Amino acid sequence: MPTGHDAIDRRAFLRYGTLAAAAAAVDRRAPARLTAPTAPRPPIAPAPFDLAEATVAELQQGMRSGRYTARGLCEQYLSRIDALDQRGLIDRTKVGLQGFSRTCFAALYFLTHSSYAIAAADLSDGVDYSYLQYLMFRGGADDESMNGGRPWGPAHAQWLERAPGFRLDRVTAPLRITAIGSASVLQEWEPYAGMLAQGKPAELVYIPEGSHVLVKPWERLTSQQGTVDWDRFWLQGYEDPDPAKADQFARWRKLRAERDSSTTSIPR
């Protein structure tokens, strides 16, 4: 810790770090001022909300058991947005949403079931508990638990209401999806193709040899820097001047122009 700062415990450190990360993911109201400190700063006051800690394994088990639901996670997203907005840290019209692995379902559920207008979204190698993935994996208890049963027969109406793939008409955010490995391309095809079929901005990134948790530096750079570029483009209108990215931003400008020129009315 820098001189002049009191030590903080792990939970407090995570709370401040999460607040900083959340603020960095959205466009600020005004540019930050960089000034040299003239005196030691007092400890940062805790945020007015607690960070609920859970490992990925705990989250997955909690979703299976019903302890964590997509609706509950969406309510937490909205609560965090409201809290950051009340503290003056964000412009709530420029909020980005990300999902990885199992949290892709919660993120996509938010996009398809909430009336809140997310400005940009990014999903990576995850599940969505929708029809195509159900068929790919020959059904599954998780999919049926999330959607009230099998997609045919008595639970059919619940699938139409709950499964994100049947509600892509409600998505207003530009959507970037990363597929890792050939099977993941098919796994991610439903939301990607559904967006394209409606003329909505979407991009599919394919990393052919990566592992689910990317390890190789070039693959991690492709995924993570791509997310930063995507969010900054849609949230801030910023384009990295790196000549190597010229084609990428040309594609995205075309997506933005097509979206802005569309007269399609999207029901909310």
N, C-alpha and C positions, 0 to 999 in steps of 0.2 A: 504494500500500500504506500502511496506517496506520503512524504512527511507532512504532518499537519492534519491528517485524516484519521479519525478513530477507526479501529477495527470493527467490522461488522460480521455477523454470523452468516452461515451458508444460505439460510432462508432469506435473510434481508438482501444478501448479494443477488440471489436469483430474482427477487422481487424488483430491484432496481434495474437489473439487466433486462428483464422481460419488458419493463416499461420503456427502456431505451430502445430495445429492438422493435417493439410495436410502434413507437414514434418514428423510427427510421423507415418503417414500411409504408408510411403515408406521407403525403406532401404537407409540409409545415405551412402555417399561416404567413410567416415572415422568415427571411433568411436568418440563419444563426449568426451571432456576432462572435468573432474570435478575438478575445482580449487576454492578455497575460494577467494572472492573478497577482494582486498586490499584497494579499495576506491570506493565511490559511483559512479555508472555508469550513464552516460548521458542518457536521454530518447532515446528509440529505434526509429530509423528513420522509417517513414511509408513505407510500401511496395509499389512498383511501380504499384500497381493495386488496385482498390477499391473493397470492398465487397458489393455485391448487397443483401440487406436484404429483406426477404419476409417470411411471415408466411406460414405454410402448406396450410391454407385455400386460401391465396392469390395465391400461386403457382398452386393449383388445379384449381382455377378460371381462372388463366392466361393460363393454358394449354387448358382448355375448350374453351376459347375465341380465342385461336391462338396466343396470345401475347408471350407465351413461347412454343417453339416447341422442339421436341426431338433433331432435328438437331442443333438448337441453343444452347441447353444445352450441347450437345457433343462438340461444338466449344468452349464453356466456359471451359469444362474439359481440352481440349487440351491447351487452353490459360494458364490455371493455371499450368499445367504440365510444359509448356515451361518456364513460369515465375520462377517457383521454380528451374528448371534445370539451368537457366541462373544465378541464385543467388548461384549456387553450393550447394544447400541444399539436392538434391536427386540424386539417380542413376535412370535415366529415364527408364532403362530396368527392374526395380523392383518396379512398381507402382501397388497398389491395388485399387480396385473400389468397392464401396458399394452402395446398394440401399435399401430403406425402403418405404413400402406403394406405393404411386404413383410414387416416384422417381425410383422404380424398373424398370419401363418402360424406363426411360431415360438411366439407367445403362445398361439394356439389349439391348437397341437400339445401344448404343455405342459399345458393344461387338459384335454385329451382322452387323454393318454398317461401322465401322471404321477399317482402316488398322493398327491402333496403337496396339501394342502387350501388353495388360494388363497381369501382372504376376499372379494375383489372384483376384477373384471376390466373393462377398457375397451379397445375396439378401434375404430380410426378409418380408414375408407376404404382397406381393404387387401385383399390376396389371401389365400385359404385353401387353394388347390390341392385343392378338393373338387369334387364332381360337377356342381353347378349352374354354377359359374364355368367349368368345363371346357366345358360345353355352350354357355354364353353366348359364349365366345371361340372356338368351333369347334375345340376342342382346343388343345393347345400343348405344346411341347417341355418347358417347365418342369414342367407338371403331370405329364406322363408320366415325366419323370426322377424326380420326387419319389415317384411311386406305382408305379414299376416297369413302366410301359407304358400302353396304352389301358385304359379301365375295363371293357372287355368282353373275353372270351376268357381267355387264360392269366394275365393280370395282375389279373383281377377280385378274387381273394382278397386280393391285396396292397392294392388300393384299400380294401377293407373294413377292413383292418388299419391302414392309414396315414392315409387321408384323414380330417381332423377331422369332416367332416359326417356320417360314418357312426358316429362315436363320441361323439356329444353326450350320450348317456346317462351318460357318465362325468364330465360337468361338474357341479361342485358350487358354483362361484362365481356370484354374481349378475353378469350380463353386460350392459354398456352398449355399444351399437354406434352409430357415427356414419357416416351415408351422406352423401356430398357429391355432389350432382347426381342427376338422375333415374336414370341407368344404375346408379349405386352402390346405389340401393335394392334393385334386383334382385340385384346382386352380393353384397350383405350379407344377402340374404333367408334363405339356407339356415341359418346358425347362429341367426339371430333366430327364425325360424319353428320350427326344431327345438327350441329352448328352450321356446317357448310351448306347443308340442304336448305337452310333457312336464310342463307346469305349473311350470316353473322361472322364477325372476325374471330378466326381460330387458327392455330398453328400446331402441328404435330412434330415434335422433335424425336428423332430415332437415334438411340445409342445402342448399337448392335451387340457389343461384347461386354457391356457393363454388368456389374452385380447389382442387386436390389439397393444396397447401400453402396454407392459408388466409391471406389478406392483410387483408381488411376487418376493422376493429376489432370490430364487433359479431359477426361470424362467429367470430373468434378467441375472443372472450369466451364465446360460446355453447358452443364446443367445450371450451376449457380450464377455464373456471370450472365447467362441467358435470361435467368429470372430477373436479375437486377436491370438488365437492358429493357426487358419487356415492361416491368413496372414503371421505370422512369419514363419510357416513351409514352405510355398511356396516362400516367398520373401527372407528369410534369411537361410532356412535350419535348423531352430531351433526347438528343441523338449523339451517341459517342462518335467523335470525329475520326476514329480509327478507320483508315481506308479498307481494312480487311472486313469491316462490318457494313460496307456500303450496300451490298445486295440485301442483307438482312433488313436494314431500315427502309430500303426501297419497297420491299414486300409489305412491311408494316404500314408505310404511308399509303400504299394501295388499299390495304384492309381498312384503314381509317377513312379514306376517301369514299370507299364503297359504303361503309356504315353511315357516314354523314350524309350521303346522297340518297340513302334509302328512305322511302316513304312508308315502309311497312309499319303498321301499328301493332305493338306487342302488348297483349292483355296482361294486366298485373292483378 
